[in-house]
Amino acid sequence: MVRVISGGAYEFDHPVSVAAIGADVFVANDPRSGGGSLTEIHASTRRRVRVIAHRADKFDHPVAIAVYDGDLFVVNAGSHGAGSLTEVNAATGARIRVIAGPAYQFDHPVAIAVVGRDLFVVNAGSDGAGSLTEVNAATGARVRVIAGHAYEFDHPAAVAASGADLFVANAVSGAGSLSEVNATTGALVRVIAGHAYEFDHPDAVTVNGRNVLVLNGIQGAGSLTEVNAATGAAVRVIAGPAYEFDHPVAIAASGQDLFVANAVRGAGSITEIQASTGAAVRVIARPADAFNDPVAIAVAGAHVFVSNAEGDSLTKITG
């Protein structure tokens, strides 16, 4: 079943990220006029819980959300690249702190992952030479900034964690790579690249079991590269007409399946893939108004939620 959640009560305004915690779903709104907000919805009933938009929360172009120990950490890209993290209590909606300042070296932050007690924020960098800012989730203190030529960060766009390692997708058109970093030490494990992976502007990454799934988001002809997390070896490249990839930009795992969002303005679709075989299950593109530039996916129990940036809506898929 596919349902579209929209209307004035939800106050959706260019929703660009979505995360699930407990029984609720949180949607980050990045209005073109600046600022931002979080819309909280009950996953099962689709009922609006609250809209978190207090001036004190200091949302500034929120682009990503991470969950740790009952709190939400919202990545703010910032109006001029000097980003920040806003920490919000998921149960009450209250602001806990805003994490910002020169020590963190935030520079066009775009993504976030959690490993153990720390947060890792991906900085795309104003010149493409990106970095990772590590933050202690409990205190908000900076742990370190991971950067340097050895990591080969190049327009990093996404990050996912597998065990004690981080996999950072470097979104280079016509090429691309994964930088694998040990989260405990900050040391480079390896840079994964080469013809076998068929990377082409990888801009999303997730982990499913023992493998890392990298989404190559070339408009009209995307693909999915599967990499063994332990060895870095290419497992397979998933592509072809059956998948109907069209500018794929987001991916999430739910049970035995993967869901890929194809971000087409005015339309869009979700490609469902069997994780174990890589076979196409179905392409969800109906009803006609179900999607409008879908850019983010989150899983809440048996439900998949997709945020539609241009449609100012959320699509719920069940079954």
C-alpha positions as CSV (number, residue, x, y, z in Angstrom):
1,M,0.0,0.0,0.0
2,V,1.2,3.5,-0.9
3,R,-0.1,6.5,0.9
4,V,0.9,10.2,0.4
5,I,1.1,12.3,3.6
6,S,0.7,16.0,3.0
7,G,-1.2,19.0,4.1
8,G,-0.8,22.2,6.0
9,A,-0.8,20.5,9.4
10,Y,2.5,18.8,8.7
11,E,4.2,22.0,7.6
12,F,6.4,20.2,5.2
13,D,8.7,22.6,3.3
14,H,11.2,21.1,1.0
15,P,11.7,17.9,3.1
16,V,15.2,16.5,2.4
17,S,15.9,14.0,5.1
18,V,14.0,11.5,7.2
19,A,14.8,9.3,10.2
20,A,12.9,6.9,12.4
21,I,13.2,6.4,16.1
22,G,10.8,4.4,18.2
23,A,7.3,4.7,17.0
24,D,7.9,8.0,15.2
25,V,9.4,9.4,12.0
26,F,11.2,12.8,11.9
27,V,11.4,14.8,8.7
28,A,14.0,17.6,8.2
29,N,12.6,20.5,6.2
30,D,15.1,22.7,4.4
31,P,13.1,25.7,3.1
32,R,14.6,27.7,0.3
33,S,14.1,30.8,2.4
34,G,16.5,29.5,5.0
35,G,16.1,28.2,8.5
36,G,14.5,24.8,8.9
37,S,12.4,22.6,11.0
38,L,11.6,19.0,12.0
39,T,8.2,17.5,11.5
40,E,7.4,14.5,13.8
41,I,4.9,11.9,12.7
42,H,3.6,8.8,14.3
43,A,4.7,6.0,11.9
44,S,1.6,3.8,12.2
45,T,-1.2,6.3,12.3
46,R,0.5,9.1,10.2
47,R,-0.7,11.5,12.9
48,R,1.3,14.7,13.3
49,V,3.0,14.7,16.7
50,R,4.7,18.1,16.6
51,V,6.7,20.5,14.4
52,I,10.0,21.5,16.0
53,A,10.9,24.9,14.7
54,H,11.8,27.1,17.6
55,R,14.2,29.9,16.9
56,A,16.5,28.6,19.6
57,D,17.0,25.3,17.7
58,K,19.0,27.3,15.1
59,F,18.3,25.0,12.2
60,D,20.2,26.3,9.2
61,H,19.5,24.3,6.0
62,P,19.2,20.9,7.7
63,V,20.3,18.1,5.4
64,A,20.8,14.9,7.4
65,I,19.7,13.3,10.7
66,A,21.4,10.7,12.9
67,V,19.9,9.0,16.0
68,Y,21.9,8.3,19.2
69,D,20.6,7.3,22.6
70,G,17.2,8.8,22.2
71,D,18.4,12.0,20.7
72,L,18.4,13.4,17.2
73,F,21.5,15.0,15.7
74,V,20.5,17.3,12.8
75,V,23.3,18.3,10.3
76,N,22.9,21.9,9.2
77,A,24.7,22.7,6.0
78,G,24.7,26.4,6.9
79,S,24.0,29.3,4.7
80,H,27.7,29.9,3.9
81,G,29.1,26.4,4.5
82,A,29.9,27.0,8.2
83,G,27.7,24.2,9.4
84,S,26.6,22.9,12.7
85,L,24.8,20.1,14.6
86,T,21.5,20.6,16.4
87,E,20.8,18.0,19.1
88,V,17.1,17.5,19.9
89,N,15.5,15.2,22.5
90,A,13.3,12.9,20.4
91,A,10.8,12.3,23.2
92,T,10.1,15.9,24.1
93,G,11.3,17.9,21.0
94,A,13.4,20.1,23.3
95,R,16.7,21.4,22.1
96,I,19.7,20.1,24.0
97,R,22.6,22.0,22.4
98,V,23.9,23.4,19.1
99,I,27.3,22.1,18.3
100,A,29.4,24.6,16.3
101,G,32.6,26.6,16.2
102,P,36.0,26.7,14.5
103,A,37.3,23.7,16.5
104,Y,34.9,21.4,14.6
105,Q,36.0,22.6,11.2
106,F,32.6,22.0,9.7
107,D,32.8,22.9,6.0
108,H,29.7,22.2,3.9
109,P,28.6,19.2,6.0
110,V,26.4,16.8,4.1
111,A,26.1,13.5,5.9
112,I,26.5,11.8,9.3
113,A,27.0,8.3,10.8
114,V,27.2,6.9,14.3
115,V,29.8,4.5,15.5
116,G,29.8,3.6,19.2
117,R,29.5,6.8,21.2
118,D,30.8,9.1,18.5
119,L,29.3,11.0,15.5
120,F,31.1,11.3,12.3
121,V,30.1,14.3,10.1
122,V,31.1,14.3,6.4
123,N,32.3,17.7,5.2
124,A,32.1,18.0,1.4
125,G,34.5,21.0,1.6
126,S,34.3,24.2,-0.3
127,D,37.0,23.0,-2.7
128,G,36.0,19.3,-2.7
129,A,38.9,18.3,-0.4
130,G,36.6,17.0,2.3
131,S,37.0,15.7,5.8
132,L,35.3,13.9,8.7
133,T,34.6,15.7,12.0
134,E,34.3,13.3,14.9
135,V,32.1,14.4,17.8
136,N,31.4,12.8,21.2
137,A,27.7,12.3,21.2
138,A,27.3,12.5,24.9
139,T,29.2,15.7,25.5
140,G,29.2,17.4,22.1
141,A,33.0,17.8,22.3
142,R,35.2,17.5,19.3
143,V,37.2,14.3,19.2
144,R,39.3,15.0,16.1
145,V,39.1,16.1,12.4
146,I,40.1,13.4,9.9
147,A,41.6,14.8,6.8
148,G,44.6,14.7,4.5
149,H,45.8,13.4,1.1
150,A,46.1,9.8,2.3
151,Y,42.3,9.5,2.6
152,E,41.7,10.7,-0.9
153,F,38.5,12.5,0.0
154,D,37.1,14.0,-3.2
155,H,33.7,15.7,-3.0
156,P,32.6,13.2,-0.2
157,A,28.8,12.9,-0.3
158,A,27.7,10.1,2.0
159,V,28.9,7.8,4.8
160,A,27.9,4.5,6.4
161,A,29.3,2.4,9.2
162,S,30.1,-1.3,9.2
163,G,31.4,-2.5,12.5
164,A,34.3,-0.3,13.5
165,D,34.8,1.1,10.0
166,L,33.4,4.0,8.1
167,F,32.8,4.0,4.3
168,V,32.8,7.4,2.8
169,A,31.5,7.8,-0.8
170,N,33.5,10.2,-2.9
171,A,31.1,11.6,-5.6
172,V,33.3,12.2,-8.6
173,S,31.5,12.2,-12.0
174,G,32.7,9.5,-14.3
175,A,34.6,7.8,-11.5
176,G,34.5,7.9,-7.7
177,S,35.7,5.8,-4.8
178,L,35.1,4.7,-1.2
179,S,37.5,5.8,1.5
180,E,37.4,3.2,4.4
181,V,38.4,4.7,7.7
182,N,38.9,3.0,11.1
183,A,36.5,4.8,13.4
184,T,38.4,3.9,16.5
185,T,41.8,5.3,15.4
186,G,40.9,7.6,12.5
187,A,43.4,5.7,10.4
188,L,42.9,5.0,6.7
189,V,42.1,1.3,6.1
190,R,42.1,1.6,2.3
191,V,40.7,3.5,-0.7
192,I,38.4,1.3,-2.8
193,A,38.4,2.2,-6.5
194,G,38.9,0.8,-9.9
195,H,37.1,-0.4,-13.0
196,A,35.6,-3.4,-11.4
197,Y,33.4,-1.3,-9.1
198,E,32.0,0.9,-11.9
199,F,31.7,3.8,-9.6
200,D,30.2,6.9,-11.2
201,H,29.3,9.8,-9.0
202,P,28.5,7.7,-5.9
203,D,26.2,9.8,-3.7
204,A,24.6,7.4,-1.3
205,V,25.8,4.4,0.7
206,T,24.4,1.9,3.2
207,V,25.3,-1.3,4.8
208,N,23.3,-4.5,4.7
209,G,24.8,-7.5,6.4
210,R,28.4,-8.1,5.3
211,N,28.2,-5.8,2.3
212,V,28.3,-2.1,1.5
213,L,25.9,-0.8,-1.1
214,V,27.0,2.2,-3.1
215,L,24.5,4.1,-5.2
216,N,25.8,5.6,-8.4
217,G,23.5,8.5,-9.2
218,I,23.9,9.3,-12.8
219,Q,20.7,10.7,-14.2
220,G,18.9,8.2,-16.4
221,A,21.4,5.4,-16.0
222,G,22.2,4.8,-12.4
223,S,23.6,1.6,-10.8
224,L,24.3,0.0,-7.4
225,T,27.7,-1.3,-6.6
226,E,28.0,-4.0,-3.9
227,V,31.3,-4.3,-2.0
228,N,32.4,-6.8,0.6
229,A,32.9,-4.8,3.8
230,A,35.6,-7.1,5.1
231,T,37.8,-7.4,2.0
232,G,36.9,-4.4,-0.1
233,A,36.3,-6.6,-3.1
234,A,33.6,-6.0,-5.6
235,V,30.7,-8.4,-5.2
236,R,28.6,-7.2,-8.2
237,V,27.2,-4.2,-10.0
238,I,23.4,-4.0,-10.2
239,A,22.1,-2.2,-13.3
240,G,19.9,-2.6,-16.3
241,P,16.5,-1.6,-17.6
242,A,14.6,-3.8,-15.2
243,Y,15.6,-1.6,-12.3
244,E,14.4,1.7,-14.0
245,F,17.1,3.7,-12.1
246,D,16.7,7.4,-12.9
247,H,19.0,9.7,-10.9
248,P,19.0,7.4,-7.8
249,V,20.0,9.4,-4.7
250,A,19.0,7.5,-1.6
251,I,19.0,3.9,-0.4
252,A,17.8,2.0,2.7
253,A,17.6,-1.7,3.7
254,S,14.4,-3.2,5.0
255,G,14.3,-6.9,5.9
256,Q,15.5,-8.8,2.9
257,D,15.0,-6.0,0.5
258,L,16.7,-2.7,-0.6
259,F,14.7,0.4,-1.5
260,V,16.3,3.0,-3.9
261,A,14.8,6.4,-4.4
262,N,14.9,7.8,-8.0
263,A,14.7,11.6,-7.8
264,V,12.8,12.9,-10.7
265,R,11.2,16.3,-10.3
266,G,7.4,16.1,-10.8
267,A,7.6,12.3,-10.6
268,G,10.0,9.8,-9.3
269,S,9.9,6.2,-8.2
270,I,11.2,3.6,-5.7
271,T,13.1,0.5,-7.0
272,E,12.8,-2.5,-4.7
273,I,15.7,-5.0,-4.9
274,Q,16.2,-8.4,-3.3
275,A,19.3,-7.9,-1.2
276,S,20.6,-11.5,-1.4
277,T,20.4,-11.9,-5.2
278,G,20.4,-8.4,-6.5
279,A,17.2,-9.1,-8.5
280,A,14.6,-6.4,-9.2
281,V,11.4,-7.0,-7.1
282,R,9.3,-4.1,-8.4
283,V,9.4,-0.5,-9.3
284,I,6.9,1.6,-7.3
285,A,5.6,4.6,-9.2
286,R,1.9,4.6,-8.6
287,P,-0.4,6.3,-7.8
288,A,0.6,9.1,-10.1
289,D,1.0,11.6,-7.3
290,A,3.0,9.2,-5.0
291,F,6.4,10.8,-5.6
292,N,7.8,14.2,-6.5
293,D,11.6,14.4,-6.3
294,P,12.0,11.6,-3.7
295,V,15.4,12.3,-2.0
296,A,15.5,10.3,1.3
297,I,14.3,7.0,2.7
298,A,13.9,5.7,6.3
299,V,12.5,2.4,7.6
300,A,10.2,2.3,10.6
301,G,9.2,-1.3,11.4
302,A,7.2,-2.7,8.4
303,H,6.9,0.8,6.8
304,V,9.2,2.6,4.4
305,F,9.0,6.4,4.4
306,V,10.1,8.6,1.5
307,S,10.5,12.4,1.6
308,N,9.5,14.2,-1.5
309,A,11.5,17.5,-1.7
310,E,9.5,19.2,-4.5
311,G,6.2,17.7,-3.5
312,D,6.4,18.9,0.2
313,S,5.1,15.5,1.2
314,L,6.0,12.1,2.7
315,T,5.2,8.8,1.0
316,K,4.5,5.8,3.2
317,I,5.0,2.3,1.7
318,T,3.6,-0.8,3.5
319,G,3.9,-4.3,2.2
